[in-house]
Structure formats: structure tokens, C-alpha cells
Amino acid sequence: MRPIGSVHEIPPGEGRTFAVDGQMIAVFRLRDGSLRATQAVCPHKGGPLADGQIDLKQVLCPLHLNAWDLTTGCSLSGQPDLAVYPVHLDHDTILLGDPT
């Protein structure tokens, strides 16, 4: 796991994009305080997923409202699945693992 930033960079209920080893990763801070991480670009039309609406289970792409499960990356709207990344918090530091 590698550090990518501070949890304070992400307000609760929002996402932010981080560049990690040449990849753009969307990290979401859910309202319950947990974190989720996926690829940052929508596979449908390249929308910025970190700007999408989230709840405790899914993210909606801000361009066309396609939906994905935040834990598994599985599409809920017939699009290709997302890459998901293990993500943990060490004090205030976000730690990111390799995609699953």
C-alpha cells in the first residue's frame, strides 16, 4: 500500500481524483467515514467519476448517470465494470493498494 494524500482533501460524501503511478484514481469518502477507490474515468464516455454522486453503495457518472457498485466495481447500468482498488486510512493518510 502506498500513501496518496490526506483524507482531509476529500469532504464527506464526495470524491477526488489522485494521480498514482500514471493512473487516475477516484477516491470517495462516504458519509459513514469509509473510503472506496475506483478508476477515475467512466468507461462509457470518459466522464470524471470523482465528480459523480455517491451514496454508501454506488457512484453515478455525472455525464450520463451510469451507475457502478463502489465496492465491487460492477456496473449497475449495463456498462463495462470499473477497476477497484483496496484503500485504507492510516491516521489521516489515504493508503492505496493495487487494483483487484
PEFEN-V223439 format. One record per residue. RES is the residue in one letter. PHI is phi in whole degrees, -180 to 180 (999 if undefined). OMEGA is omega in radians with two decimals (* if undefined). D_LAST is the distance of its C-alpha to the last C-alpha in Angstrom with 2 decimals. Layout:
res | phi | omega | d_last
RES | PHI | OMEGA | D_LAST
RES | PHI | OMEGA | D_LAST
//
This chain:
res | phi | omega | d_last
M | 999 | -3.13 | 12.98
R | -124 | 3.12 | 15.26
P | -72 | 3.13 | 17.66
I | -125 | 3.14 | 17.65
G | 164 | -3.14 | 20.51
S | -96 | 3.09 | 22.49
V | -62 | -3.13 | 21.73
H | -71 | 3.06 | 25.27
E | -76 | -3.07 | 24.29
I | -120 | 3.07 | 22.76
P | -64 | 3.08 | 25.30
P | -55 | 3.13 | 24.38
G | 85 | -3.12 | 23.39
E | -132 | 3.08 | 22.27
G | -128 | 3.06 | 19.54
R | -141 | 3.12 | 19.81
T | -99 | 3.09 | 18.34
F | -124 | 3.02 | 17.66
A | -88 | -3.10 | 17.75
V | -134 | 3.11 | 15.39
D | 50 | 3.10 | 15.97
G | 80 | 3.12 | 17.27
Q | -111 | 3.05 | 14.53
M | -96 | -3.08 | 15.45
I | -119 | 3.05 | 13.23
A | -94 | 3.08 | 14.62
V | -113 | -3.09 | 14.88
F | -113 | 3.05 | 16.70
R | -105 | -3.08 | 19.12
L | -73 | -3.09 | 19.96
R | -65 | 3.07 | 23.57
D | -85 | 3.12 | 22.93
G | 94 | 3.14 | 21.75
S | -78 | 3.14 | 18.05
L | -117 | 3.00 | 15.44
R | -137 | 3.12 | 12.48
A | -139 | 3.11 | 10.73
T | -138 | 2.95 | 9.89
Q | -58 | -3.02 | 11.13
A | -89 | -3.03 | 14.86
V | -112 | 3.10 | 16.51
C | -63 | 3.13 | 17.19
P | -72 | -3.11 | 16.77
H | -77 | -3.10 | 20.19
K | -139 | 3.05 | 22.53
G | 79 | -3.13 | 20.74
G | -65 | 3.14 | 21.47
P | -81 | -3.03 | 20.49
L | -62 | 3.13 | 18.07
A | -63 | 3.09 | 18.84
D | -89 | -3.10 | 22.37
G | -78 | 3.07 | 21.60
Q | -79 | 3.12 | 22.82
I | -130 | 2.90 | 20.65
D | -130 | -3.11 | 21.44
L | -78 | -3.05 | 19.70
K | -128 | -2.99 | 17.53
Q | -143 | 3.02 | 17.27
V | -122 | 3.06 | 17.78
L | -109 | 3.08 | 20.51
C | -64 | -3.11 | 20.79
P | -71 | -3.12 | 24.14
L | -84 | -3.03 | 25.43
H | -130 | 3.07 | 25.37
L | 62 | 2.97 | 23.98
N | -67 | -3.02 | 21.09
A | -123 | 3.08 | 18.83
W | -137 | 3.03 | 15.15
D | -72 | -3.08 | 13.84
L | -72 | -3.12 | 12.58
T | -87 | -3.05 | 10.52
T | -101 | -3.05 | 8.84
G | 81 | -3.11 | 9.49
C | -67 | 3.11 | 11.93
S | -70 | 3.07 | 15.14
L | -108 | -3.06 | 18.24
S | -140 | 3.03 | 20.63
G | 82 | 3.09 | 20.09
Q | -97 | 3.05 | 18.12
P | -61 | 3.13 | 15.01
D | -69 | 3.10 | 11.72
L | -97 | 2.93 | 9.98
A | -74 | 3.08 | 6.80
V | -117 | -3.07 | 5.86
Y | -127 | 2.99 | 5.98
P | -67 | -3.11 | 7.45
V | -140 | -3.11 | 11.09
H | -137 | 3.10 | 14.30
L | -115 | 3.05 | 17.97
D | -118 | -2.98 | 20.34
H | 61 | 3.14 | 23.75
D | -106 | -3.05 | 23.55
T | -96 | 3.07 | 20.87
I | -83 | 3.10 | 17.37
L | -112 | -3.08 | 14.86
L | -117 | 3.08 | 11.50
G | -102 | 3.11 | 8.78
D | -74 | -3.10 | 6.58
P | -62 | 3.09 | 3.77
T | -107 | * | 0.00
//
